[in-house]
Amino acid sequence: AFVTRHRARLEATLAPLVALLAEPAPAPAALDLDVPRDGRTKAERTAANLVAMQLVVQKTPGHFTAAELGTLLGYTGWGGLSIESVRAKFPPGLIPETFGLIHEYYTPTILADAIADAICPLLPSLAGTDGVVRALEPSAGIGRLIRAHSARRCVPLQGSTTNGVTLRWTAIEYSNVSSKLLAAVRPDVALHTMPFERWMTHEGSRQQGTFNLAVSNPPYGERGAAALEDTDAFYKENRAYAYFMRRTLDLLVAGGLGVFLVPAGFLTGNGNRATREKLLLRHHLAAAFRLPSQNDKGRDFVPGANVVMDVLIWRSRGGELTEVDDDDQFIVDGDYFERFPQHILGTVDGESNGEEEA
Protein backbone atom coordinates (compact mmCIF):
# COMPACT_ATOMS: atom_id res chain seq x y z
CA ALA A 1 0.00 0.00 0.00
CA PHE A 2 2.86 2.36 0.78
CA VAL A 3 4.32 1.82 -2.69
CA THR A 4 1.00 2.50 -4.38
CA ARG A 5 0.40 5.71 -2.46
CA HIS A 6 3.88 7.20 -2.34
CA ARG A 7 6.16 5.76 -5.03
CA ALA A 8 5.20 8.45 -7.56
CA ARG A 9 6.04 11.14 -5.02
CA LEU A 10 9.37 9.51 -4.15
CA GLU A 11 10.32 9.09 -7.80
CA ALA A 12 9.37 12.67 -8.63
CA THR A 13 11.39 13.97 -5.69
CA LEU A 14 14.56 11.94 -6.13
CA ALA A 15 14.78 11.81 -9.94
CA PRO A 16 15.90 15.47 -10.24
CA LEU A 17 19.11 14.49 -8.42
CA VAL A 18 20.62 13.82 -11.83
CA ALA A 19 20.16 17.46 -12.79
CA LEU A 20 21.32 18.68 -9.39
CA LEU A 21 24.70 16.98 -9.69
CA ALA A 22 26.19 20.03 -11.38
CA GLU A 23 28.79 21.96 -9.36
CA PRO A 24 27.14 23.98 -6.58
CA ALA A 25 26.86 27.68 -7.17
CA PRO A 26 29.10 30.02 -5.16
CA ALA A 27 27.78 30.70 -1.67
CA PRO A 28 25.39 33.69 -1.62
CA ALA A 29 26.39 36.86 0.15
CA ALA A 30 23.65 36.30 2.73
CA LEU A 31 24.31 33.08 4.63
CA ASP A 32 21.57 30.44 4.31
CA LEU A 33 22.15 27.79 6.95
CA ASP A 34 19.66 25.52 5.22
CA VAL A 35 22.00 25.12 2.23
CA PRO A 36 25.63 24.82 3.38
CA ARG A 37 28.12 24.53 0.55
CA ASP A 38 29.97 21.22 0.42
CA GLY A 39 33.73 21.28 -0.06
CA ARG A 40 34.72 19.45 -3.25
CA THR A 41 38.50 19.26 -3.58
CA LYS A 42 40.89 17.81 -1.00
CA ALA A 43 42.31 21.26 -0.34
CA GLU A 44 38.86 22.79 0.15
CA ARG A 45 37.76 20.01 2.47
CA THR A 46 40.94 20.06 4.55
CA ALA A 47 40.81 23.85 4.98
CA ALA A 48 37.13 23.79 5.93
CA ASN A 49 37.71 20.98 8.42
CA LEU A 50 40.53 22.83 10.17
CA VAL A 51 38.59 26.09 10.43
CA ALA A 52 35.56 24.26 11.86
CA MET A 53 37.65 22.35 14.41
CA GLN A 54 39.48 25.46 15.56
CA LEU A 55 36.18 27.34 15.93
CA VAL A 56 34.18 24.67 17.78
CA VAL A 57 36.49 24.70 20.81
CA GLN A 58 36.11 28.45 21.30
CA LYS A 59 32.48 28.49 22.49
CA THR A 60 29.89 26.28 24.12
CA PRO A 61 26.80 25.03 22.23
CA GLY A 62 24.11 27.66 21.94
CA HIS A 63 26.55 30.57 21.74
CA PHE A 64 27.64 30.45 18.09
CA THR A 65 26.52 33.13 15.66
CA ALA A 66 24.71 32.26 12.43
CA ALA A 67 27.90 32.82 10.44
CA GLU A 68 29.87 30.59 12.82
CA LEU A 69 27.29 27.83 12.53
CA GLY A 70 27.73 28.01 8.78
CA THR A 71 31.47 27.51 9.26
CA LEU A 72 30.89 24.48 11.49
CA LEU A 73 28.55 22.98 8.90
CA GLY A 74 31.40 23.13 6.39
CA TYR A 75 33.15 20.23 8.12
CA THR A 76 33.26 17.22 5.77
CA GLY A 77 35.04 14.50 7.76
CA TRP A 78 38.44 13.05 6.87
CA GLY A 79 37.54 10.36 4.37
CA GLY A 80 40.22 10.30 1.67
CA LEU A 81 42.23 13.13 3.28
CA SER A 82 45.47 13.24 5.29
CA ILE A 83 45.46 13.66 9.04
CA GLU A 84 49.23 13.49 9.53
CA SER A 85 50.00 16.35 7.16
CA VAL A 86 47.93 18.83 9.23
CA ARG A 87 48.19 17.29 12.71
CA ALA A 88 50.02 20.37 14.05
CA LYS A 89 46.99 22.53 13.19
CA PHE A 90 44.46 20.62 15.28
CA PRO A 91 43.27 22.32 18.47
CA PRO A 92 44.53 20.69 21.68
CA GLY A 93 42.52 17.66 22.70
CA LEU A 94 40.59 17.44 19.45
CA ILE A 95 42.31 14.92 17.18
CA PRO A 96 40.37 13.03 14.47
CA GLU A 97 40.29 9.26 14.80
CA THR A 98 42.19 7.44 12.06
CA PHE A 99 39.13 5.32 11.19
CA GLY A 100 37.71 8.52 9.71
CA LEU A 101 40.13 8.18 6.79
CA ILE A 102 38.07 5.18 5.67
CA HIS A 103 34.56 5.88 6.97
CA GLU A 104 33.99 9.65 6.98
CA TYR A 105 32.33 10.47 3.67
CA TYR A 106 29.38 12.61 4.64
CA THR A 107 26.09 12.72 2.75
CA PRO A 108 26.09 15.41 0.04
CA THR A 109 23.83 18.29 1.04
CA ILE A 110 21.73 18.07 -2.13
CA LEU A 111 21.09 14.39 -1.47
CA ALA A 112 20.20 14.95 2.19
CA ASP A 113 17.77 17.65 1.09
CA ALA A 114 16.22 15.45 -1.61
CA ILE A 115 15.63 12.65 0.90
CA ALA A 116 14.05 15.09 3.32
CA ASP A 117 11.81 16.49 0.58
CA ALA A 118 10.51 12.98 -0.02
CA ILE A 119 10.09 12.02 3.64
CA CYS A 120 8.86 15.21 5.31
CA PRO A 121 5.34 15.08 3.77
CA LEU A 122 4.96 11.62 5.34
CA LEU A 123 5.67 12.78 8.91
CA PRO A 124 2.00 13.19 9.92
CA SER A 125 1.37 9.54 9.05
CA LEU A 126 4.43 8.46 11.07
CA ALA A 127 3.64 10.35 14.28
CA GLY A 128 2.47 8.52 17.37
CA THR A 129 -0.79 9.24 19.11
CA ASP A 130 0.96 12.09 20.95
CA GLY A 131 1.85 13.78 17.66
CA VAL A 132 5.58 13.09 18.09
CA VAL A 133 7.83 11.52 15.46
CA ARG A 134 10.72 9.91 17.30
CA ALA A 135 13.63 9.82 14.86
CA LEU A 136 16.98 8.04 15.04
CA GLU A 137 20.27 8.69 13.23
CA PRO A 138 22.70 5.91 14.27
CA SER A 139 25.72 7.30 12.39
CA ALA A 140 25.07 11.02 12.51
CA GLY A 141 28.38 12.64 11.52
CA ILE A 142 27.75 16.38 11.94
CA GLY A 143 24.05 15.85 11.29
CA ARG A 144 23.56 16.54 7.59
CA LEU A 145 20.52 14.28 7.37
CA ILE A 146 19.16 15.67 10.64
CA ARG A 147 19.65 19.22 9.38
CA ALA A 148 17.79 18.44 6.16
CA HIS A 149 14.80 16.92 7.95
CA SER A 150 14.73 19.76 10.44
CA ALA A 151 15.05 22.56 7.91
CA ARG A 152 12.18 24.81 6.87
CA ARG A 153 10.82 22.14 4.54
CA CYS A 154 10.09 19.89 7.51
CA VAL A 155 10.13 21.39 10.99
CA PRO A 156 12.29 24.41 11.77
CA LEU A 157 13.81 23.16 15.02
CA GLN A 158 13.82 20.18 17.33
CA GLY A 159 10.62 20.12 19.34
CA SER A 160 8.80 22.62 17.11
CA THR A 161 5.56 21.66 15.43
CA THR A 162 4.37 21.61 11.84
CA ASN A 163 0.87 20.43 10.99
CA GLY A 164 0.53 19.11 14.52
CA VAL A 165 3.71 16.97 14.27
CA THR A 166 6.74 17.27 16.55
CA LEU A 167 10.08 15.79 15.46
CA ARG A 168 12.52 14.62 18.16
CA TRP A 169 15.95 13.29 17.21
CA THR A 170 18.24 10.80 18.88
CA ALA A 171 21.72 10.65 17.33
CA ILE A 172 24.71 8.34 17.81
CA GLU A 173 28.16 9.32 16.55
CA TYR A 174 31.44 7.44 17.07
CA SER A 175 33.84 10.29 16.27
CA ASN A 176 34.58 12.70 19.11
CA VAL A 177 35.29 15.49 16.62
CA SER A 178 32.10 15.03 14.60
CA SER A 179 30.07 14.64 17.78
CA LYS A 180 31.43 17.89 19.22
CA LEU A 181 30.52 19.70 15.99
CA LEU A 182 27.03 18.18 15.94
CA ALA A 183 26.46 19.23 19.55
CA ALA A 184 27.46 22.78 18.62
CA VAL A 185 25.23 22.93 15.55
CA ARG A 186 22.26 21.13 17.11
CA PRO A 187 22.41 21.29 20.93
CA ASP A 188 18.74 20.23 21.02
CA VAL A 189 19.43 16.70 19.69
CA ALA A 190 19.79 13.82 22.18
CA LEU A 191 23.38 12.95 21.24
CA HIS A 192 25.39 9.88 22.30
CA THR A 193 29.13 9.85 21.52
CA MET A 194 30.02 6.18 21.23
CA PRO A 195 29.95 3.26 18.78
CA PHE A 196 26.45 2.27 17.70
CA GLU A 197 27.10 -1.22 19.06
CA ARG A 198 27.75 0.17 22.53
CA TRP A 199 24.59 2.29 22.42
CA MET A 200 22.60 -0.76 21.35
CA THR A 201 23.96 -2.77 24.27
CA HIS A 202 23.34 -0.13 26.95
CA GLU A 203 20.29 1.76 25.66
CA GLY A 204 19.05 0.62 22.27
CA SER A 205 17.93 -2.81 23.43
CA ARG A 206 15.41 -1.09 25.71
CA GLN A 207 14.03 1.00 22.84
CA GLN A 208 12.88 -1.79 20.54
CA GLY A 209 9.76 -0.68 18.71
CA THR A 210 9.88 2.96 19.85
CA PHE A 211 11.18 4.94 16.85
CA ASN A 212 8.91 6.14 14.05
CA LEU A 213 11.68 7.19 11.66
CA ALA A 214 15.31 6.27 11.04
CA VAL A 215 17.55 7.96 8.46
CA SER A 216 21.23 7.14 8.00
CA ASN A 217 24.29 6.99 5.77
CA PRO A 218 26.22 4.39 7.81
CA PRO A 219 29.90 3.37 7.44
CA TYR A 220 30.55 0.98 4.54
CA GLY A 221 33.68 -0.82 5.67
CA GLU A 222 34.40 -3.59 8.17
CA ARG A 223 32.93 -3.13 11.64
CA GLY A 224 36.25 -3.65 13.39
CA ALA A 225 36.66 -3.82 17.17
CA ALA A 226 33.27 -2.20 17.80
CA ALA A 227 31.61 -5.43 16.64
CA LEU A 228 32.67 -7.07 19.90
CA GLU A 229 30.47 -4.67 21.89
CA ASP A 230 27.21 -6.16 20.62
CA THR A 231 27.05 -9.79 21.73
CA ASP A 232 23.69 -10.57 20.10
CA ALA A 233 24.52 -13.40 17.68
CA PHE A 234 21.56 -12.45 15.46
CA TYR A 235 23.40 -9.34 14.28
CA LYS A 236 26.84 -10.54 13.26
CA GLU A 237 27.26 -8.89 9.87
CA ASN A 238 30.85 -8.08 8.94
CA ARG A 239 29.98 -4.95 6.99
CA ALA A 240 29.02 -1.95 9.10
CA TYR A 241 26.24 -0.74 6.79
CA ALA A 242 24.42 -4.10 6.98
CA TYR A 243 24.65 -4.20 10.77
CA PHE A 244 23.49 -0.59 11.11
CA MET A 245 20.58 -1.16 8.76
CA ARG A 246 19.29 -4.37 10.36
CA ARG A 247 19.79 -3.20 13.94
CA THR A 248 18.20 0.19 13.34
CA LEU A 249 15.20 -1.05 11.35
CA ASP A 250 14.39 -3.50 14.16
CA LEU A 251 13.99 -0.51 16.50
CA LEU A 252 11.08 0.90 14.48
CA VAL A 253 7.43 0.76 15.46
CA ALA A 254 5.04 -1.11 13.16
CA GLY A 255 4.75 1.01 10.02
CA GLY A 256 7.86 3.01 10.92
CA LEU A 257 9.99 4.32 8.06
CA GLY A 258 13.71 3.66 7.59
CA VAL A 259 15.86 5.35 4.92
CA PHE A 260 19.41 4.14 4.33
CA LEU A 261 22.22 4.96 1.92
CA VAL A 262 24.11 1.73 1.22
CA PRO A 263 26.63 0.44 -1.35
CA ALA A 264 25.01 -0.40 -4.68
CA GLY A 265 26.04 -4.07 -4.56
CA PHE A 266 23.69 -4.83 -1.67
CA LEU A 267 20.58 -5.21 -3.85
CA THR A 268 22.40 -6.99 -6.68
CA GLY A 269 23.50 -10.59 -7.19
CA ASN A 270 23.71 -13.43 -4.67
CA GLY A 271 26.37 -12.20 -2.24
CA ASN A 272 23.91 -10.54 0.15
CA ARG A 273 20.97 -12.86 -0.44
CA ALA A 274 20.77 -14.08 3.17
CA THR A 275 20.87 -10.55 4.59
CA ARG A 276 18.19 -9.35 2.17
CA GLU A 277 16.00 -12.25 3.25
CA LYS A 278 16.42 -11.43 6.94
CA LEU A 279 15.45 -7.84 6.27
CA LEU A 280 12.43 -8.70 4.13
CA LEU A 281 10.99 -11.02 6.76
CA ARG A 282 10.65 -8.05 9.13
CA HIS A 283 10.48 -5.06 6.79
CA HIS A 284 8.98 -4.10 3.44
CA LEU A 285 11.22 -2.48 0.84
CA ALA A 286 8.99 0.36 -0.32
CA ALA A 287 11.40 1.72 -2.92
CA ALA A 288 15.07 1.93 -3.86
CA PHE A 289 17.01 4.32 -6.10
CA ARG A 290 20.53 3.99 -7.49
CA LEU A 291 22.49 7.24 -7.51
CA PRO A 292 25.15 8.38 -9.98
CA SER A 293 28.73 8.13 -8.71
CA GLN A 294 29.83 11.29 -10.52
CA ASN A 295 28.37 14.61 -11.56
CA ASP A 296 28.23 15.91 -15.11
CA LYS A 297 31.80 17.22 -14.78
CA GLY A 298 33.21 13.83 -13.85
CA ARG A 299 33.72 14.64 -10.17
CA ASP A 300 32.68 12.26 -7.40
CA PHE A 301 29.16 12.85 -6.16
CA VAL A 302 30.50 12.08 -2.67
CA PRO A 303 33.90 13.85 -2.77
CA GLY A 304 36.76 11.35 -2.59
CA ALA A 305 34.56 8.28 -2.15
CA ASN A 306 34.25 6.99 -5.75
CA VAL A 307 31.24 4.91 -4.74
CA VAL A 308 27.83 4.06 -6.21
CA MET A 309 25.09 4.29 -3.59
CA ASP A 310 21.51 3.12 -3.35
CA VAL A 311 18.79 4.88 -1.36
CA LEU A 312 16.70 2.17 0.32
CA ILE A 313 13.33 3.08 1.83
CA TRP A 314 11.87 0.53 4.24
CA ARG A 315 8.62 0.10 6.19
CA SER A 316 8.65 -1.95 9.38
CA ARG A 317 6.17 -4.84 9.37
CA GLY A 318 5.89 -4.78 13.15
CA GLY A 319 6.49 -8.52 13.26
CA GLU A 320 8.20 -11.31 11.34
CA LEU A 321 6.93 -13.38 8.44
CA THR A 322 7.56 -17.13 8.45
CA GLU A 323 8.82 -16.87 4.87
CA VAL A 324 9.50 -14.11 2.39
CA ASP A 325 6.40 -12.80 0.65
CA ASP A 326 6.12 -14.08 -2.93
CA ASP A 327 5.93 -10.48 -4.17
CA ASP A 328 9.36 -9.80 -2.61
CA GLN A 329 11.16 -12.84 -3.98
CA PHE A 330 12.69 -10.86 -6.85
CA ILE A 331 14.38 -8.63 -4.24
CA VAL A 332 15.87 -11.65 -2.48
CA ASP A 333 17.08 -12.84 -5.90
CA GLY A 334 18.94 -9.56 -6.44
CA ASP A 335 16.75 -8.40 -9.33
CA TYR A 336 15.29 -5.17 -7.95
CA PHE A 337 16.84 -2.89 -10.56
CA GLU A 338 16.00 -5.28 -13.36
CA ARG A 339 12.37 -4.97 -12.29
CA PHE A 340 12.60 -1.18 -11.83
CA PRO A 341 15.28 0.12 -14.23
CA GLN A 342 13.72 3.59 -14.04
CA HIS A 343 15.01 3.79 -10.47
CA ILE A 344 18.60 3.95 -11.73
CA LEU A 345 19.23 7.71 -11.68
CA GLY A 346 22.03 7.94 -14.19
CA THR A 347 23.80 5.91 -16.84
CA VAL A 348 25.02 2.40 -16.06
CA ASP A 349 28.75 1.97 -16.76
CA GLY A 350 29.89 -1.61 -16.07
CA GLU A 351 28.26 -4.20 -13.87
CA SER A 352 28.20 -4.90 -10.12
CA ASN A 353 27.82 -8.57 -9.28
CA GLY A 354 27.05 -7.86 -5.64
CA GLU A 355 28.99 -10.93 -4.55
CA GLU A 356 30.66 -9.37 -1.49
CA GLU A 357 28.68 -10.53 1.53
CA ALA A 358 27.53 -8.16 4.24
Steps between C-alpha positions, in 0.01 A plus 500: 500500500786736578646446153168568331440821692848649512728356231404769247584769754833337587595458135405858417702630794817297456522487119612866470821402682651433159454864404616622840838330470649805331760693702335702778472870441724734701368568849261799505600817677226444758566178690226236468558235764251273327734460201863470615749471217685169487876506452599317181878481467739355758642845566155653549390222732818505708487879543132494595558219749782685675306826526197317643709309755683811615170688537300233685731503803462875549137504619241279663191375311231763471744791480609488135388768257319413177819556301697277738242224471544518125874450548442197723266350241785515249675210673511199265678228699840355411410231250768494230701783661824511701499542875877483549577786263293748707526346848683808634197716414247309709381670819626337821299197602307478175672248273306311229492123533690318226194288413358820352742466208294200388149570630443877501334582169205714597171511311500769229274788600290478183436132566411556866257770390345280230441220751342744742276640226370149440458404866377819667148487346462154657571616857133541601437135413806392702421689821383317809174572674675785684589669171873431543725343237789339684791491256835322518829565319743222604802639312435872512831662401437874542130447435451569130196274478364639827549855374314422178201348679493784749532780247213725396364233267427275797504650848716802578652375825501202731180494701318750277176404332381495141150382415466368853818286475803530728834352391744383770843367405729251667848485345799269548845598374828312552740785420574741784571779251181454298297461818636825644409681177151348495443605861600855407277515193203320656515516882133394509569147367536212749859413406701193606874497422589133471493208255150401392565151636565639847184712489301195393636299792438764768195689371376386161388157616248672728362709213385221270188611317512864614630698200273620220777605261863408438724669242868418454806485277693240704868398463565261210813320613572223750353546847832448675541483878161662563334177384606336826280740699174351373484137611164422337583217258204595278684811382844380398542665161859581407413813305404800711222621269318164519523490879384861534209443265371179660550617858341839440200376301419255781460799734209641298135486598261313270471712186811700590713631214872434453715669233855379441781582259689177430752371243338416167603133512265424789189462282682322217610140449521216752766623743254666739206268441480378861510853642232620258281210608542582869403859433198414286356268763466797737483799266350596165724662240277784384741636240867521406694739276852467361696825498766614253858475627610816319354832396486630145857631533641161593551581868396262777148559624634423849840677490786250518280193544469371140199292601159415353226523762142383524228676699291229668163591651354245741175457695503295819252211499472506878560126511671221308373293210563125501626526142568776252190631326472372142481860376843568656680196363653698213669723761649198676621381158686828446281616211354823638655728239416261220137531607523879546768630260344847519629520857859516374563876505780523249677297235622149578873457430614142569337241720494430875462133584423571864694193609667656806302384802385737771 
